[in-house]
Amino acid sequence: MLKRVLLILLLLAISKFSHTPHLLVTDPSTWTNSSVWDHNATLWSILHPGSEFYTSYTYGFDLEFILRKIAHLSFFGMLGLLFYWNLKEERYRYVKAWFCLAAFAFLDEVHQAFIIGRDGRIVDVMIDSLGGAILLFLLYNVKKFSRK
């Protein structure tokens, strides 16, 4: 039961941060900004070929950028572990956990693209998925070596 509660809480926390416009990791006062939907955005305008969703970042490589990417890796790494712990012990459990987090990462980035002051990027889906893959790989190796 606790594992499910933690999974739901982390999913909600990630969604809340994604729903916060003009969020700056380095400025906690921005963590509670009121959300503003971009009513002109459509799923097609976000995901059509050539859209901003598929481009690289337009902002600089600074402390804010580095902390954001560390947050992506960390939160989605934890999410991967929580998905793993909430799945039945069966074959391909690691892969299923990774697919769950990758799907959520994609949906989360699309969601961000609907929020003014935020943007969704496929690159962030890859970073999120990498964070989950790293922690799931570490868990796999820890379990593998603890059996010996």
C-alpha positions as CSV (number, residue, x, y, z in Angstrom):
1,M,0.0,0.0,0.0
2,L,2.8,2.4,0.9
3,K,4.5,1.8,-2.5
4,R,1.3,2.7,-4.3
5,V,0.9,5.9,-2.2
6,L,4.5,6.9,-2.9
7,L,4.0,6.3,-6.6
8,I,0.9,8.4,-6.8
9,L,2.4,11.2,-4.7
10,L,5.5,11.3,-7.0
11,L,3.3,11.3,-10.1
12,L,1.3,14.2,-8.7
13,A,4.4,16.1,-7.6
14,I,5.9,15.9,-11.1
15,S,2.6,16.9,-12.6
16,K,2.3,19.9,-10.3
17,F,5.8,21.1,-11.1
18,S,5.1,20.7,-14.8
19,H,1.9,22.7,-14.4
20,T,3.8,25.6,-12.8
21,P,4.6,28.4,-15.3
22,H,8.0,30.2,-15.3
23,L,9.3,27.7,-12.8
24,L,12.9,28.3,-11.7
25,V,14.7,25.6,-9.7
26,T,16.9,28.3,-8.3
27,D,14.0,30.5,-7.1
28,P,11.6,28.7,-4.7
29,S,9.2,31.6,-4.8
30,T,8.3,30.5,-8.4
31,W,7.4,27.0,-7.3
32,T,3.9,28.1,-6.5
33,N,3.1,30.3,-9.5
34,S,-0.5,30.1,-10.6
35,S,-0.9,28.0,-13.7
36,V,-2.0,29.6,-17.0
37,W,-3.1,27.4,-19.9
38,D,-2.2,28.3,-23.4
39,H,-5.7,28.2,-25.0
40,N,-4.2,28.5,-28.5
41,A,-2.2,25.3,-28.1
42,T,-3.5,22.1,-29.7
43,L,-2.2,18.6,-29.7
44,W,-1.4,19.1,-33.4
45,S,0.4,22.4,-32.8
46,I,2.6,20.8,-30.2
47,L,3.3,17.4,-31.9
48,H,3.3,18.2,-35.6
49,P,6.6,17.6,-37.4
50,G,8.9,20.6,-37.2
51,S,7.3,21.9,-34.0
52,E,9.3,23.2,-31.0
53,F,8.6,19.9,-29.3
54,Y,11.3,18.2,-31.5
55,T,13.9,21.0,-31.3
56,S,16.8,21.5,-28.9
57,Y,16.7,24.0,-26.1
58,T,16.7,27.7,-26.9
59,Y,18.0,28.9,-23.6
60,G,21.6,28.8,-22.3
61,F,23.6,26.3,-20.5
62,D,23.7,27.7,-17.0
63,L,23.2,26.7,-13.3
64,E,19.4,26.7,-13.8
65,F,19.7,24.4,-16.8
66,I,22.0,22.0,-15.0
67,L,19.7,21.8,-12.0
68,R,16.7,21.2,-14.1
69,K,18.3,18.3,-15.9
70,I,19.5,16.9,-12.5
71,A,15.9,17.2,-11.3
72,H,14.7,15.3,-14.4
73,L,17.2,12.5,-13.9
74,S,16.5,12.3,-10.2
75,F,12.7,12.5,-10.1
76,F,12.3,10.1,-13.0
77,G,14.9,7.7,-11.6
78,M,12.8,7.5,-8.4
79,L,9.7,7.1,-10.5
80,G,11.3,4.1,-12.3
81,L,12.0,2.5,-9.0
82,L,8.5,3.1,-7.8
83,F,6.9,1.7,-10.9
84,Y,9.2,-1.3,-10.6
85,W,8.2,-1.9,-6.9
86,N,4.5,-1.6,-7.8
87,L,4.7,-4.2,-10.6
88,K,4.2,-7.9,-10.0
89,E,7.4,-10.0,-9.8
90,E,7.5,-11.4,-13.3
91,R,9.5,-11.5,-16.4
92,Y,10.4,-8.1,-18.0
93,R,9.5,-6.2,-14.8
94,Y,12.4,-3.8,-15.4
95,V,11.4,-3.2,-19.0
96,K,7.7,-2.7,-18.0
97,A,8.7,-0.2,-15.3
98,W,10.8,1.7,-17.8
99,F,8.0,1.8,-20.4
100,C,5.6,3.1,-17.7
101,L,7.9,5.9,-16.8
102,A,8.8,6.7,-20.5
103,A,5.1,6.9,-21.3
104,F,4.5,9.2,-18.3
105,A,7.5,11.3,-19.3
106,F,6.1,11.8,-22.8
107,L,2.7,12.7,-21.5
108,D,4.2,15.1,-18.9
109,E,6.2,16.9,-21.6
110,V,3.1,17.3,-23.8
111,H,1.3,18.6,-20.8
112,Q,4.0,21.2,-20.2
113,A,3.6,22.4,-23.8
114,F,0.1,23.5,-22.9
115,I,1.3,25.7,-20.0
116,I,2.4,29.3,-20.7
117,G,5.9,29.9,-19.5
118,R,6.8,26.2,-20.0
119,D,7.8,24.1,-23.0
120,G,7.7,20.4,-23.7
121,R,10.7,18.8,-25.5
122,I,11.3,15.3,-26.7
123,V,14.9,15.8,-25.4
124,D,13.4,16.0,-21.9
125,V,11.5,12.7,-22.5
126,M,14.9,11.1,-23.3
127,I,16.5,12.6,-20.2
128,D,13.7,11.4,-18.0
129,S,13.8,8.0,-19.6
130,L,17.6,7.9,-19.1
131,G,17.2,8.7,-15.4
132,G,14.8,5.8,-15.0
133,A,17.0,3.5,-17.0
134,I,20.0,4.3,-14.9
135,L,18.3,3.7,-11.6
136,L,16.6,0.5,-12.8
137,F,20.0,-0.7,-14.1
138,L,21.6,0.0,-10.7
139,L,18.8,-1.8,-9.0
140,Y,19.2,-4.8,-11.3
141,N,23.0,-4.9,-10.5
142,V,22.5,-4.5,-6.8
143,K,19.9,-7.4,-6.8
144,K,22.2,-9.5,-9.0
145,F,25.3,-9.1,-6.8
146,S,23.3,-9.6,-3.6
147,R,22.2,-13.0,-4.8
148,K,25.8,-14.2,-5.1
